[in-house]
């Protein structure tokens, strides 16, 4: 009988890794959302080019999408496997 290796899925603390990864990714996402809010304020106070609105909207939607995915990953890591299996 062989000994479990350090990379054996049974011995890797996946739940702890997922929790830590989600936590670490939320910090830059929070900073990005703050940046979006500041950009919106600056846009309202200046004669900004029309493409600013589209770029800010796009950035905001992308950050919100990533944030929602992190919530899903944190609350239900198994759901990512189910999506992968159905593809």
N, C-alpha and C positions, 0 to 999 in steps of 0.2 A: 504494500500500500504506500502511495507516495505522500509526501508532506505537502500541505497547501503552500503555494508560493505567495509572495507579497502582492502579486498582481491577480491572484485568484479573486473572482467577483464576490465570493462568499466572505473573504477577509477584508475587502475594501469597504470602509465606512461610507457608502454612497449617500445615505441620508444626511450625514454630517457635511459631506462635500457639497451636496446640492444646497443645503441651508447656507453655508458659508459663501458659495458662489453667488447665490441670489442676493445675499446681503452686500457683498462687494460690488455687484453690478448696480444696485439701487443708488449708491452714492453718486456716481457720475450721471445717472439718469435724473436724479433730483437736481443736480447742478444744471443740466440741460433744460429742464422745465423752468428753472429760475431764469436762465438766459432767455428763453422764449418770452417770459413775462416782461423782462427788461426791454427786449427788442420791440415788443408791442407798445410799451410806454414811449420809447424813443420814436417809434413810427408815428404815434399819435401827436407828438410834440414837434414834428418836423415834416417838411414836404418830402416825404419818402417816395422813391420810384414805385410804380404799381407792382412790379415783380417782387418787391419786399413782402407784400401780403401773401402771395402764393408761396414764397420760400419759407416764411414763418409758419404758415399753415401746414406745409409739408413736414417741416421739422417737428412741429407739435404732434401731428398725427403719428409720425414714426416713433417718437419718444413714448407716446401713450401706448402704441402697439407693443413696443418692447416691455414697457412696464406691466401691461396686462399679461404678457407671456411669462414674465418673471413671477407674477402672482400665481399663475397656473402651475408653473414649475415648482414653486414652493409648496403650494397646497396639494398638488397631485402629480408628482413626478411620473407616475405610471401612465398618466394620460398621454405623455409624449410617446411612449411605446405603442399605445393603442393607435395613435395617429399614424405612426410609422408602419405598423402592421397592415393598416387598411389601405395604404398607398400602393 
